[in-house]
Amino acid sequence: MRAAVLADAGVEALAELFPRWRIWADMETGWHACRRGGFIQDYHPGAPAFSVHAQTAGQLAGQLRWQEAA
């Protein structure tokens, strides 16, 4: 129960930091984010991703920060 409350708080915090992403946490598969506004059709190294996944909220935040910079 406590883990779910902390995950919800983490989702809220990340959603405020990254409003262009829909963020959620799944206790079995980790943390996930999909870009709002649809799929980006650009398949070359370094191109922004449509979705990212990580094992922790901190790792997801790092990936989203990198995506925002790309």
All heavy atoms as TSV, in Angstrom:
chain	resi	resn	atom	element	x	y	z
A	1	MET	N	N	0.822	-1.197	0.000
A	1	MET	CA	C	0.000	0.000	0.000
A	1	MET	C	C	0.862	1.256	0.000
A	1	MET	O	O	0.614	2.177	-0.741
A	1	MET	CB	C	-0.933	-0.050	1.212
A	1	MET	CG	C	-1.773	1.161	1.371
A	1	MET	SD	S	-3.138	1.147	0.225
A	1	MET	CE	C	-4.130	2.415	0.889
A	2	ARG	N	N	1.900	1.290	0.860
A	2	ARG	CA	C	2.776	2.454	0.915
A	2	ARG	C	C	3.499	2.682	-0.403
A	2	ARG	O	O	3.681	3.811	-0.828
A	2	ARG	CB	C	3.805	2.296	2.031
A	2	ARG	CG	C	3.545	3.171	3.198
A	2	ARG	CD	C	4.662	3.166	4.170
A	2	ARG	NE	N	5.068	1.812	4.545
A	2	ARG	CZ	C	5.991	1.526	5.406
A	2	ARG	NH1	N	6.632	2.484	6.005
A	2	ARG	NH2	N	6.299	0.295	5.701
A	3	ALA	N	N	3.906	1.599	-1.057
A	3	ALA	CA	C	4.605	1.723	-2.336
A	3	ALA	C	C	3.702	2.367	-3.385
A	3	ALA	O	O	4.150	3.180	-4.194
A	3	ALA	CB	C	5.086	0.359	-2.808
A	4	ALA	N	N	2.440	2.041	-3.378
A	4	ALA	CA	C	1.497	2.618	-4.343
A	4	ALA	C	C	1.312	4.116	-4.099
A	4	ALA	O	O	1.236	4.898	-5.040
A	4	ALA	CB	C	0.154	1.896	-4.267
A	5	VAL	N	N	1.267	4.513	-2.842
A	5	VAL	CA	C	1.124	5.933	-2.504
A	5	VAL	C	C	2.364	6.699	-2.954
A	5	VAL	O	O	2.266	7.787	-3.541
A	5	VAL	CB	C	0.886	6.122	-0.989
A	5	VAL	CG1	C	0.954	7.583	-0.594
A	5	VAL	CG2	C	-0.451	5.523	-0.592
A	6	LEU	N	N	3.538	6.130	-2.710
A	6	LEU	CA	C	4.775	6.777	-3.147
A	6	LEU	C	C	4.860	6.837	-4.665
A	6	LEU	O	O	5.310	7.842	-5.229
A	6	LEU	CB	C	5.984	6.041	-2.572
A	6	LEU	CG	C	6.187	6.174	-1.072
A	6	LEU	CD1	C	7.335	5.281	-0.602
A	6	LEU	CD2	C	6.440	7.614	-0.683
A	7	ALA	N	N	4.424	5.790	-5.336
A	7	ALA	CA	C	4.427	5.793	-6.802
A	7	ALA	C	C	3.494	6.870	-7.332
A	7	ALA	O	O	3.846	7.600	-8.271
A	7	ALA	CB	C	4.021	4.419	-7.332
A	8	ASP	N	N	2.320	7.001	-6.741
A	8	ASP	CA	C	1.385	8.056	-7.163
A	8	ASP	C	C	1.995	9.444	-6.985
A	8	ASP	O	O	1.852	10.310	-7.850
A	8	ASP	CB	C	0.071	7.961	-6.387
A	8	ASP	CG	C	-0.776	6.774	-6.805
A	8	ASP	OD1	O	-0.504	6.190	-7.883
A	8	ASP	OD2	O	-1.707	6.433	-6.056
A	9	ALA	N	N	2.685	9.646	-5.873
A	9	ALA	CA	C	3.335	10.932	-5.637
A	9	ALA	C	C	4.435	11.174	-6.668
A	9	ALA	O	O	4.600	12.295	-7.164
A	9	ALA	CB	C	3.909	10.984	-4.227
A	10	GLY	N	N	5.176	10.127	-7.007
A	10	GLY	CA	C	6.212	10.249	-8.021
A	10	GLY	C	C	5.645	10.572	-9.387
A	10	GLY	O	O	6.195	11.396	-10.123
A	11	VAL	N	N	4.532	9.937	-9.731
A	11	VAL	CA	C	3.874	10.216	-11.011
A	11	VAL	C	C	3.427	11.677	-11.056
A	11	VAL	O	O	3.631	12.371	-12.056
A	11	VAL	CB	C	2.683	9.255	-11.240
A	11	VAL	CG1	C	1.815	9.726	-12.388
A	11	VAL	CG2	C	3.190	7.849	-11.494
A	12	GLU	N	N	2.825	12.159	-9.978
A	12	GLU	CA	C	2.378	13.559	-9.922
A	12	GLU	C	C	3.556	14.519	-10.083
A	12	GLU	O	O	3.474	15.503	-10.823
A	12	GLU	CB	C	1.670	13.844	-8.598
A	12	GLU	CG	C	0.236	13.397	-8.574
A	12	GLU	CD	C	-0.455	13.854	-7.296
A	12	GLU	OE1	O	-0.298	15.037	-6.915
A	12	GLU	OE2	O	-1.136	13.025	-6.696
A	13	ALA	N	N	4.648	14.243	-9.397
A	13	ALA	CA	C	5.817	15.124	-9.467
A	13	ALA	C	C	6.406	15.139	-10.871
A	13	ALA	O	O	6.715	16.204	-11.408
A	13	ALA	CB	C	6.866	14.676	-8.453
A	14	LEU	N	N	6.558	13.968	-11.487
A	14	LEU	CA	C	7.110	13.904	-12.837
A	14	LEU	C	C	6.169	14.554	-13.848
A	14	LEU	O	O	6.620	15.207	-14.794
A	14	LEU	CB	C	7.402	12.457	-13.229
A	14	LEU	CG	C	8.605	11.820	-12.537
A	14	LEU	CD1	C	8.693	10.343	-12.878
A	14	LEU	CD2	C	9.889	12.530	-12.919
A	15	ALA	N	N	4.871	14.388	-13.659
A	15	ALA	CA	C	3.897	14.996	-14.573
A	15	ALA	C	C	3.983	16.526	-14.537
A	15	ALA	O	O	3.804	17.182	-15.560
A	15	ALA	CB	C	2.491	14.528	-14.235
A	16	GLU	N	N	4.272	17.080	-13.366
A	16	GLU	CA	C	4.429	18.532	-13.272
A	16	GLU	C	C	5.711	18.987	-13.950
A	16	GLU	O	O	5.743	20.028	-14.592
A	16	GLU	CB	C	4.429	18.967	-11.815
A	16	GLU	CG	C	3.049	18.980	-11.200
A	16	GLU	CD	C	3.057	19.557	-9.799
A	16	GLU	OE1	O	3.867	20.470	-9.524
A	16	GLU	OE2	O	2.250	19.085	-8.980
A	17	LEU	N	N	6.776	18.205	-13.821
A	17	LEU	CA	C	8.051	18.560	-14.439
A	17	LEU	C	C	8.044	18.375	-15.954
A	17	LEU	O	O	8.729	19.098	-16.674
A	17	LEU	CB	C	9.183	17.707	-13.847
A	17	LEU	CG	C	9.587	18.017	-12.421
A	17	LEU	CD1	C	10.562	16.967	-11.914
A	17	LEU	CD2	C	10.205	19.403	-12.342
A	18	PHE	N	N	7.292	17.378	-16.428
A	18	PHE	CA	C	7.276	17.036	-17.845
A	18	PHE	C	C	5.838	16.994	-18.365
A	18	PHE	O	O	5.278	15.923	-18.606
A	18	PHE	CB	C	7.951	15.677	-18.073
A	18	PHE	CG	C	9.371	15.641	-17.568
A	18	PHE	CD1	C	9.684	15.058	-16.349
A	18	PHE	CD2	C	10.401	16.210	-18.311
A	18	PHE	CE1	C	10.986	15.028	-15.889
A	18	PHE	CE2	C	11.705	16.184	-17.859
A	18	PHE	CZ	C	11.997	15.596	-16.641
A	19	PRO	N	N	5.204	18.157	-18.549
A	19	PRO	CA	C	3.791	18.190	-18.939
A	19	PRO	C	C	3.520	17.657	-20.349
A	19	PRO	O	O	2.380	17.330	-20.657
A	19	PRO	CB	C	3.430	19.677	-18.837
A	19	PRO	CG	C	4.718	20.399	-18.962
A	19	PRO	CD	C	5.754	19.492	-18.368
A	20	ARG	N	N	4.542	17.526	-21.182
A	20	ARG	CA	C	4.334	17.011	-22.540
A	20	ARG	C	C	4.312	15.485	-22.590
A	20	ARG	O	O	4.227	14.906	-23.667
A	20	ARG	CB	C	5.439	17.515	-23.467
A	20	ARG	CG	C	5.352	18.989	-23.711
A	20	ARG	CD	C	6.322	19.373	-24.791
A	20	ARG	NE	N	6.971	20.604	-24.407
A	20	ARG	CZ	C	8.133	21.007	-24.849
A	20	ARG	NH1	N	8.793	20.270	-25.698
A	20	ARG	NH2	N	8.639	22.140	-24.455
A	21	TRP	N	N	4.400	14.845	-21.423
A	21	TRP	CA	C	4.445	13.388	-21.350
A	21	TRP	C	C	3.331	12.862	-20.460
A	21	TRP	O	O	3.011	13.455	-19.437
A	21	TRP	CB	C	5.791	12.939	-20.790
A	21	TRP	CG	C	6.931	13.271	-21.676
A	21	TRP	CD1	C	7.598	14.457	-21.749
A	21	TRP	CD2	C	7.535	12.419	-22.642
A	21	TRP	NE1	N	8.585	14.383	-22.683
A	21	TRP	CE2	C	8.565	13.149	-23.251
A	21	TRP	CE3	C	7.310	11.107	-23.041
A	21	TRP	CZ2	C	9.375	12.603	-24.250
A	21	TRP	CZ3	C	8.115	10.561	-24.029
A	21	TRP	CH2	C	9.128	11.315	-24.623
A	22	ARG	N	N	2.746	11.738	-20.847
A	22	ARG	CA	C	1.778	11.020	-19.997
A	22	ARG	C	C	2.587	9.972	-19.248
A	22	ARG	O	O	3.218	9.107	-19.862
A	22	ARG	CB	C	0.703	10.357	-20.854
A	22	ARG	CG	C	-0.419	9.752	-20.037
A	22	ARG	CD	C	-1.539	9.255	-20.915
A	22	ARG	NE	N	-1.136	8.214	-21.824
A	22	ARG	CZ	C	-1.091	6.914	-21.521
A	22	ARG	NH1	N	-1.436	6.516	-20.329
A	22	ARG	NH2	N	-0.719	6.033	-22.421
A	23	ILE	N	N	2.618	10.054	-17.930
A	23	ILE	CA	C	3.509	9.235	-17.104
A	23	ILE	C	C	2.692	8.321	-16.208
A	23	ILE	O	O	1.670	8.719	-15.658
A	23	ILE	CB	C	4.406	10.158	-16.252
A	23	ILE	CG1	C	5.266	11.027	-17.186
A	23	ILE	CG2	C	5.267	9.351	-15.292
A	23	ILE	CD1	C	5.946	12.166	-16.509
A	24	TRP	N	N	3.174	7.080	-16.066
A	24	TRP	CA	C	2.527	6.156	-15.138
A	24	TRP	C	C	3.559	5.168	-14.604
A	24	TRP	O	O	4.627	4.997	-15.180
A	24	TRP	CB	C	1.348	5.423	-15.786
A	24	TRP	CG	C	1.697	4.406	-16.819
A	24	TRP	CD1	C	1.800	3.051	-16.647
A	24	TRP	CD2	C	1.976	4.642	-18.203
A	24	TRP	NE1	N	2.128	2.443	-17.825
A	24	TRP	CE2	C	2.239	3.407	-18.801
A	24	TRP	CE3	C	2.044	5.781	-18.996
A	24	TRP	CZ2	C	2.560	3.269	-20.144
A	24	TRP	CZ3	C	2.362	5.655	-20.344
A	24	TRP	CH2	C	2.604	4.410	-20.889
A	25	ALA	N	N	3.227	4.541	-13.494
A	25	ALA	CA	C	4.087	3.548	-12.866
A	25	ALA	C	C	3.313	2.255	-12.723
A	25	ALA	O	O	2.126	2.260	-12.392
A	25	ALA	CB	C	4.552	4.030	-11.495
A	26	ASP	N	N	3.992	1.175	-12.984
A	26	ASP	CA	C	3.435	-0.169	-12.836
A	26	ASP	C	C	4.401	-0.932	-11.939
A	26	ASP	O	O	5.582	-1.033	-12.254
A	26	ASP	CB	C	3.322	-0.824	-14.215
A	26	ASP	CG	C	2.743	-2.212	-14.157
A	26	ASP	OD1	O	3.033	-2.949	-13.195
A	26	ASP	OD2	O	2.008	-2.564	-15.085
A	27	MET	N	N	3.925	-1.438	-10.831
A	27	MET	CA	C	4.801	-2.087	-9.866
A	27	MET	C	C	5.527	-3.304	-10.447
A	27	MET	O	O	6.583	-3.670	-9.975
A	27	MET	CB	C	4.006	-2.504	-8.628
A	27	MET	CG	C	3.404	-1.322	-7.901
A	27	MET	SD	S	4.551	0.033	-7.787
A	27	MET	CE	C	4.620	0.277	-6.080
A	28	GLU	N	N	4.989	-3.906	-11.485
A	28	GLU	CA	C	5.612	-5.091	-12.082
A	28	GLU	C	C	6.612	-4.743	-13.180
A	28	GLU	O	O	7.624	-5.415	-13.330
A	28	GLU	CB	C	4.548	-6.028	-12.636
A	28	GLU	CG	C	3.690	-6.647	-11.561
A	28	GLU	CD	C	2.631	-7.554	-12.146
A	28	GLU	OE1	O	2.794	-8.032	-13.274
A	28	GLU	OE2	O	1.634	-7.771	-11.439
A	29	THR	N	N	6.322	-3.696	-13.957
A	29	THR	CA	C	7.170	-3.406	-15.116
A	29	THR	C	C	7.936	-2.096	-15.023
A	29	THR	O	O	8.726	-1.791	-15.911
A	29	THR	CB	C	6.339	-3.402	-16.418
A	29	THR	OG1	O	5.321	-2.397	-16.320
A	29	THR	CG2	C	5.703	-4.753	-16.658
A	30	GLY	N	N	7.729	-1.299	-13.994
A	30	GLY	CA	C	8.503	-0.083	-13.812
A	30	GLY	C	C	7.755	1.187	-14.164
A	30	GLY	O	O	6.533	1.265	-14.047
A	31	TRP	N	N	8.511	2.184	-14.603
A	31	TRP	CA	C	8.002	3.520	-14.882
A	31	TRP	C	C	7.950	3.741	-16.382
A	31	TRP	O	O	8.853	3.336	-17.105
A	31	TRP	CB	C	8.905	4.554	-14.225
A	31	TRP	CG	C	8.806	4.498	-12.739
A	31	TRP	CD1	C	9.345	3.560	-11.909
A	31	TRP	CD2	C	8.105	5.388	-11.897
A	31	TRP	NE1	N	9.016	3.822	-10.615
A	31	TRP	CE2	C	8.263	4.952	-10.575
A	31	TRP	CE3	C	7.359	6.542	-12.142
A	31	TRP	CZ2	C	7.700	5.610	-9.492
A	31	TRP	CZ3	C	6.803	7.203	-11.050
A	31	TRP	CH2	C	6.971	6.740	-9.753
A	32	HIS	N	N	6.904	4.444	-16.843
A	32	HIS	CA	C	6.682	4.605	-18.282
A	32	HIS	C	C	6.212	6.027	-18.588
A	32	HIS	O	O	5.574	6.669	-17.758
A	32	HIS	CB	C	5.602	3.633	-18.765
A	32	HIS	CG	C	5.811	2.251	-18.285
A	32	HIS	ND1	N	6.655	1.374	-18.913
A	32	HIS	CD2	C	5.305	1.591	-17.216
A	32	HIS	CE1	C	6.652	0.216	-18.257
A	32	HIS	NE2	N	5.844	0.338	-17.210
A	33	ALA	N	N	6.513	6.480	-19.811
A	33	ALA	CA	C	6.032	7.778	-20.271
A	33	ALA	C	C	5.835	7.727	-21.779
A	33	ALA	O	O	6.665	7.183	-22.505
A	33	ALA	CB	C	7.018	8.883	-19.910
A	34	CYS	N	N	4.705	8.276	-22.234
A	34	CYS	CA	C	4.422	8.422	-23.669
A	34	CYS	C	C	4.275	9.900	-23.970
A	34	CYS	O	O	3.658	10.642	-23.203
A	34	CYS	CB	C	3.110	7.725	-24.053
A	34	CYS	SG	S	3.246	5.974	-24.199
A	35	ARG	N	N	4.828	10.288	-25.085
A	35	ARG	CA	C	4.745	11.687	-25.503
A	35	ARG	C	C	3.292	12.030	-25.834
A	35	ARG	O	O	2.602	11.284	-26.509
A	35	ARG	CB	C	5.622	11.886	-26.734
A	35	ARG	CG	C	5.833	13.311	-27.124
A	35	ARG	CD	C	6.736	13.393	-28.334
A	35	ARG	NE	N	8.078	12.923	-28.089
A	35	ARG	CZ	C	9.056	13.648	-27.545
A	35	ARG	NH1	N	8.809	14.885	-27.176
A	35	ARG	NH2	N	10.246	13.160	-27.376
A	36	ARG	N	N	2.811	13.150	-25.338
A	36	ARG	CA	C	1.464	13.623	-25.668
A	36	ARG	C	C	1.496	14.211	-27.074
A	36	ARG	O	O	2.496	14.769	-27.488
A	36	ARG	CB	C	0.996	14.687	-24.691
A	36	ARG	CG	C	0.818	14.164	-23.279
A	36	ARG	CD	C	0.287	15.267	-22.380
A	36	ARG	NE	N	0.281	14.858	-20.998
A	36	ARG	CZ	C	-0.705	14.203	-20.399
A	36	ARG	NH1	N	-1.772	13.860	-21.078
A	36	ARG	NH2	N	-0.631	13.887	-19.123
A	37	GLY	N	N	0.402	14.097	-27.788
A	37	GLY	CA	C	0.319	14.726	-29.099
A	37	GLY	C	C	0.634	13.814	-30.263
A	37	GLY	O	O	0.684	14.262	-31.390
A	38	GLY	N	N	0.861	12.545	-30.012
A	38	GLY	CA	C	1.030	11.611	-31.114
A	38	GLY	C	C	2.451	11.166	-31.365
A	38	GLY	O	O	3.401	11.610	-30.747
A	39	PHE	N	N	2.564	10.281	-32.305
A	39	PHE	CA	C	3.813	9.619	-32.664
A	39	PHE	C	C	4.673	10.508	-33.548
A	39	PHE	O	O	4.174	11.156	-34.466
A	39	PHE	CB	C	3.477	8.324	-33.405
A	39	PHE	CG	C	4.666	7.483	-33.710
A	39	PHE	CD1	C	5.343	6.825	-32.703
A	39	PHE	CD2	C	5.110	7.339	-35.007
A	39	PHE	CE1	C	6.446	6.038	-32.985
A	39	PHE	CE2	C	6.197	6.545	-35.301
A	39	PHE	CZ	C	6.866	5.907	-34.285
A	40	ILE	N	N	5.966	10.546	-33.283
A	40	ILE	CA	C	6.899	11.307	-34.111
A	40	ILE	C	C	7.525	10.354	-35.128
A	40	ILE	O	O	8.178	9.389	-34.762
A	40	ILE	CB	C	7.997	11.961	-33.253
A	40	ILE	CG1	C	7.371	12.988	-32.316
A	40	ILE	CG2	C	9.067	12.592	-34.123
A	40	ILE	CD1	C	8.343	13.600	-31.341
A	41	GLN	N	N	7.318	10.606	-36.406
A	41	GLN	CA	C	7.819	9.736	-37.476
A	41	GLN	C	C	9.238	10.153	-37.851
A	41	GLN	O	O	9.451	10.819	-38.856
A	41	GLN	CB	C	6.907	9.849	-38.698
A	41	GLN	CG	C	5.514	9.371	-38.456
A	41	GLN	CD	C	5.404	7.861	-38.567
A	41	GLN	OE1	O	6.224	7.220	-39.192
A	41	GLN	NE2	N	4.389	7.297	-37.973
A	42	ASP	N	N	10.199	9.791	-37.054
A	42	ASP	CA	C	11.573	10.161	-37.329
A	42	ASP	C	C	12.481	9.067	-36.770
A	42	ASP	O	O	12.696	8.996	-35.568
A	42	ASP	CB	C	11.878	11.510	-36.673
A	42	ASP	CG	C	13.110	12.161	-37.251
A	42	ASP	OD1	O	13.706	11.598	-38.185
A	42	ASP	OD2	O	13.461	13.243	-36.772
A	43	TYR	N	N	12.977	8.204	-37.632
A	43	TYR	CA	C	13.734	7.037	-37.182
A	43	TYR	C	C	15.218	7.176	-37.465
A	43	TYR	O	O	15.753	6.522	-38.330
A	43	TYR	CB	C	13.222	5.780	-37.882
A	43	TYR	CG	C	11.785	5.477	-37.622
A	43	TYR	CD1	C	10.840	5.638	-38.608
A	43	TYR	CD2	C	11.372	5.030	-36.383
A	43	TYR	CE1	C	9.511	5.351	-38.376
A	43	TYR	CE2	C	10.048	4.753	-36.136
A	43	TYR	CZ	C	9.122	4.913	-37.137
A	43	TYR	OH	O	7.816	4.633	-36.900
A	44	HIS	N	N	15.920	8.034	-36.766
A	44	HIS	CA	C	17.368	8.094	-36.897
A	44	HIS	C	C	17.970	8.221	-35.503
A	44	HIS	O	O	17.294	8.646	-34.565
A	44	HIS	CB	C	17.801	9.247	-37.816
A	44	HIS	CG	C	17.390	10.596	-37.346
A	44	HIS	ND1	N	18.048	11.283	-36.357
A	44	HIS	CD2	C	16.371	11.401	-37.728
A	44	HIS	CE1	C	17.461	12.442	-36.150
A	44	HIS	NE2	N	16.433	12.538	-36.966
A	45	PRO	N	N	19.229	7.825	-35.348
A	45	PRO	CA	C	19.854	7.888	-34.020
A	45	PRO	C	C	19.773	9.298	-33.435
A	45	PRO	O	O	20.054	10.279	-34.115
A	45	PRO	CB	C	21.306	7.489	-34.300
A	45	PRO	CG	C	21.229	6.649	-35.536
A	45	PRO	CD	C	20.115	7.254	-36.361
A	46	GLY	N	N	19.352	9.383	-32.194
A	46	GLY	CA	C	19.231	10.665	-31.522
A	46	GLY	C	C	17.890	11.344	-31.699
A	46	GLY	O	O	17.639	12.380	-31.101
A	47	ALA	N	N	17.005	10.767	-32.521
A	47	ALA	CA	C	15.680	11.362	-32.720
A	47	ALA	C	C	14.859	11.205	-31.442
A	47	ALA	O	O	15.012	10.229	-30.714
A	47	ALA	CB	C	14.961	10.675	-33.884
A	48	PRO	N	N	13.994	12.165	-31.150
A	48	PRO	CA	C	13.143	12.041	-29.965
A	48	PRO	C	C	12.281	10.777	-30.025
A	48	PRO	O	O	11.838	10.371	-31.088
A	48	PRO	CB	C	12.259	13.290	-30.030
A	48	PRO	CG	C	13.029	14.254	-30.861
A	48	PRO	CD	C	13.778	13.417	-31.857
A	49	ALA	N	N	12.076	10.156	-28.890
A	49	ALA	CA	C	11.302	8.917	-28.804
A	49	ALA	C	C	9.835	9.213	-28.522
A	49	ALA	O	O	9.483	10.250	-27.963
A	49	ALA	CB	C	11.862	8.033	-27.695
A	50	PHE	N	N	8.987	8.276	-28.902
A	50	PHE	CA	C	7.565	8.366	-28.610
A	50	PHE	C	C	7.280	7.944	-27.168
A	50	PHE	O	O	6.435	8.503	-26.495
A	50	PHE	CB	C	6.777	7.487	-29.581
A	50	PHE	CG	C	5.311	7.415	-29.266
A	50	PHE	CD1	C	4.495	8.517	-29.448
A	50	PHE	CD2	C	4.752	6.261	-28.775
A	50	PHE	CE1	C	3.146	8.463	-29.152
A	50	PHE	CE2	C	3.398	6.194	-28.476
A	50	PHE	CZ	C	2.595	7.303	-28.669
A	51	SER	N	N	8.015	6.943	-26.690
A	51	SER	CA	C	7.822	6.484	-25.319
A	51	SER	C	C	9.155	6.052	-24.719
A	51	SER	O	O	10.071	5.668	-25.441
A	51	SER	CB	C	6.829	5.316	-25.265
A	51	SER	OG	O	7.356	4.200	-25.943
A	52	VAL	N	N	9.247	6.146	-23.406
A	52	VAL	CA	C	10.440	5.712	-22.686
A	52	VAL	C	C	10.009	4.902	-21.469
A	52	VAL	O	O	8.902	5.062	-20.956
A	52	VAL	CB	C	11.339	6.896	-22.265
A	52	VAL	CG1	C	11.943	7.577	-23.473
A	52	VAL	CG2	C	10.588	7.893	-21.432
A	53	HIS	N	N	10.909	4.040	-21.013
A	53	HIS	CA	C	10.623	3.144	-19.894
A	53	HIS	C	C	11.860	3.056	-19.003
A	53	HIS	O	O	12.981	3.122	-19.501
A	53	HIS	CB	C	10.253	1.753	-20.398
A	53	HIS	CG	C	9.249	1.789	-21.485
A	53	HIS	ND1	N	7.897	1.933	-21.244
A	53	HIS	CD2	C	9.377	1.752	-22.828
A	53	HIS	CE1	C	7.249	1.956	-22.391
A	53	HIS	NE2	N	8.134	1.852	-23.376
A	54	ALA	N	N	11.656	2.891	-17.694
A	54	ALA	CA	C	12.765	2.780	-16.756
A	54	ALA	C	C	12.322	1.972	-15.541
A	54	ALA	O	O	11.129	1.799	-15.297
A	54	ALA	CB	C	13.239	4.161	-16.330
A	55	GLN	N	N	13.295	1.527	-14.774
A	55	GLN	CA	C	12.996	0.764	-13.568
A	55	GLN	C	C	12.657	1.655	-12.373
A	55	GLN	O	O	11.945	1.231	-11.474
A	55	GLN	CB	C	14.181	-0.134	-13.213
A	55	GLN	CG	C	14.371	-1.275	-14.186
A	55	GLN	CD	C	13.148	-2.180	-14.222
A	55	GLN	OE1	O	12.644	-2.598	-13.185
A	55	GLN	NE2	N	12.677	-2.480	-15.403
A	56	THR	N	N	13.168	2.895	-12.367
A	56	THR	CA	C	12.916	3.795	-11.244
A	56	THR	C	C	12.442	5.157	-11.747
A	56	THR	O	O	12.636	5.506	-12.913
A	56	THR	CB	C	14.193	4.023	-10.406
A	56	THR	OG1	O	15.131	4.757	-11.193
A	56	THR	CG2	C	14.803	2.698	-9.938
A	57	ALA	N	N	11.865	5.927	-10.837
A	57	ALA	CA	C	11.414	7.274	-11.183
A	57	ALA	C	C	12.602	8.150	-11.559
A	57	ALA	O	O	12.527	8.959	-12.484
A	57	ALA	CB	C	10.649	7.889	-10.017
A	58	GLY	N	N	13.723	8.004	-10.869
A	58	GLY	CA	C	14.909	8.786	-11.170
A	58	GLY	C	C	15.459	8.493	-12.552
A	58	GLY	O	O	15.866	9.409	-13.280
A	59	GLN	N	N	15.478	7.212	-12.928
A	59	GLN	CA	C	15.943	6.848	-14.264
A	59	GLN	C	C	15.000	7.393	-15.333
A	59	GLN	O	O	15.450	7.865	-16.378
A	59	GLN	CB	C	16.049	5.326	-14.390
A	59	GLN	CG	C	17.170	4.728	-13.577
A	59	GLN	CD	C	17.126	3.210	-13.573
A	59	GLN	OE1	O	16.140	2.589	-13.956
A	59	GLN	NE2	N	18.202	2.604	-13.109
A	60	LEU	N	N	13.707	7.343	-15.075
A	60	LEU	CA	C	12.740	7.888	-16.032
A	60	LEU	C	C	12.925	9.394	-16.172
A	60	LEU	O	O	12.913	9.926	-17.280
A	60	LEU	CB	C	11.309	7.561	-15.612
A	60	LEU	CG	C	10.242	7.980	-16.629
A	60	LEU	CD1	C	10.362	7.148	-17.896
A	60	LEU	CD2	C	8.858	7.861	-16.048
A	61	ALA	N	N	13.137	10.085	-15.064
A	61	ALA	CA	C	13.354	11.530	-15.121
A	61	ALA	C	C	14.578	11.859	-15.964
A	61	ALA	O	O	14.560	12.796	-16.764
A	61	ALA	CB	C	13.512	12.102	-13.710
A	62	GLY	N	N	15.644	11.081	-15.826
A	62	GLY	CA	C	16.838	11.300	-16.634
A	62	GLY	C	C	16.572	11.108	-18.110
A	62	GLY	O	O	17.023	11.900	-18.946
A	63	GLN	N	N	15.824	10.069	-18.447
A	63	GLN	CA	C	15.489	9.824	-19.849
A	63	GLN	C	C	14.598	10.928	-20.402
A	63	GLN	O	O	14.780	11.361	-21.540
A	63	GLN	CB	C	14.807	8.472	-20.005
A	63	GLN	CG	C	15.739	7.314	-19.803
A	63	GLN	CD	C	15.071	6.005	-20.133
A	63	GLN	OE1	O	14.256	5.917	-21.048
A	63	GLN	NE2	N	15.411	4.976	-19.371
A	64	LEU	N	N	13.638	11.384	-19.615
A	64	LEU	CA	C	12.753	12.455	-20.079
A	64	LEU	C	C	13.528	13.766	-20.248
A	64	LEU	O	O	13.288	14.519	-21.190
A	64	LEU	CB	C	11.588	12.636	-19.116
A	64	LEU	CG	C	10.597	11.479	-19.111
A	64	LEU	CD1	C	9.562	11.669	-18.010
A	64	LEU	CD2	C	9.934	11.316	-20.456
A	65	ARG	N	N	14.465	14.034	-19.353
A	65	ARG	CA	C	15.295	15.240	-19.471
A	65	ARG	C	C	16.075	15.184	-20.790
A	65	ARG	O	O	16.175	16.151	-21.512
A	65	ARG	CB	C	16.228	15.325	-18.267
A	65	ARG	CG	C	17.046	16.544	-18.161
A	65	ARG	CD	C	16.334	17.772	-17.697
A	65	ARG	NE	N	15.793	17.657	-16.370
A	65	ARG	CZ	C	14.878	18.481	-15.896
A	65	ARG	NH1	N	14.427	19.468	-16.639
A	65	ARG	NH2	N	14.406	18.351	-14.699
A	66	TRP	N	N	16.627	14.025	-21.095
A	66	TRP	CA	C	17.376	13.844	-22.347
A	66	TRP	C	C	16.448	14.022	-23.554
A	66	TRP	O	O	16.815	14.656	-24.534
A	66	TRP	CB	C	18.023	12.468	-22.379
A	66	TRP	CG	C	18.845	12.252	-23.600
A	66	TRP	CD1	C	20.140	12.612	-23.778
A	66	TRP	CD2	C	18.404	11.659	-24.829
A	66	TRP	NE1	N	20.545	12.276	-25.047
A	66	TRP	CE2	C	19.501	11.695	-25.716
A	66	TRP	CE3	C	17.211	11.112	-25.261
A	66	TRP	CZ2	C	19.418	11.185	-27.016
A	66	TRP	CZ3	C	17.136	10.615	-26.541
A	66	TRP	CH2	C	18.230	10.657	-27.403
A	67	GLN	N	N	15.240	13.480	-23.472
A	67	GLN	CA	C	14.271	13.602	-24.567
A	67	GLN	C	C	13.880	15.058	-24.792
A	67	GLN	O	O	13.727	15.503	-25.921
A	67	GLN	CB	C	13.023	12.769	-24.293
A	67	GLN	CG	C	13.234	11.284	-24.399
A	67	GLN	CD	C	13.597	10.868	-25.816
A	67	GLN	OE1	O	13.008	11.335	-26.776
A	67	GLN	NE2	N	14.583	10.017	-25.929
A	68	GLU	N	N	13.706	15.804	-23.718
A	68	GLU	CA	C	13.351	17.214	-23.836
A	68	GLU	C	C	14.462	18.003	-24.517
A	68	GLU	O	O	14.215	18.965	-25.224
A	68	GLU	CB	C	13.037	17.805	-22.465
A	68	GLU	CG	C	11.783	17.241	-21.824
A	68	GLU	CD	C	10.515	17.750	-22.473
A	68	GLU	OE1	O	10.369	18.957	-22.636
A	68	GLU	OE2	O	9.668	16.906	-22.830
A	69	ALA	N	N	15.703	17.601	-24.280
A	69	ALA	CA	C	16.849	18.290	-24.867
A	69	ALA	C	C	17.055	17.919	-26.337
A	69	ALA	O	O	17.635	18.689	-27.091
A	69	ALA	CB	C	18.118	17.990	-24.072
A	70	ALA	N	N	16.572	16.749	-26.753
A	70	ALA	CA	C	16.817	16.256	-28.120
A	70	ALA	C	C	16.036	17.023	-29.159
A	70	ALA	O	O	15.051	17.615	-28.979
A	70	ALA	CB	C	16.457	14.785	-28.215
